[in-house]
Structure formats: structure tokens, C-alpha cells
Amino acid sequence: MVDRNSICKACEGTGLLADDENWQYSCTVCGGDGHLTLGESPEPAKPFAIDDNNRTLE
């Protein structure tokens, strides 16, 4: 059974986010695994780069 308290609220456990143009990318909150463990920070380890359209660059 899935522990609903550990599911990432940003991506709803899928590990993917989508922008307004429906481009999908890895969730920046959980790191793409869909789960946050107790004590894990939702903040990224380092700032990520964005383009002029405010999309993340990988």
C-alpha cells in the first residue's frame, strides 16, 4: 500500500511536471522519483537555470 504522506504534492507521485505548453520535465521538488521521505528537503540542492520563457534547462 502506498503511504500518501510521502507522495510528492507537486507532481502527485508521477515524478513529472508540465508547463503551460505541456512540455514535461522531471519534478524539481522530489527529484523525479515521486516521493518525499521524512526529513528530505523540497528545495533543490542548487539553483537551476531557466531560459527566457522561464523553462528549466537540463
C-alpha positions, 0 to 999 in steps of 0.5 A: 500500500502506498503511504500518501504522506510521502507522495510528492504534492507537486507532481502527485507521485508521477515524478513529472511536471508540465508547463503551460505548453505541456512540455514535461520535465522531471519534478524539481521538488522530489527529484523525479522519483515521486516521493518525499521521505521524512526529513528530505528537503523540497528545495533543490540542492542548487539553483537551476537555470531557466531560459527566457520563457522561464523553462528549466534547462537540463 
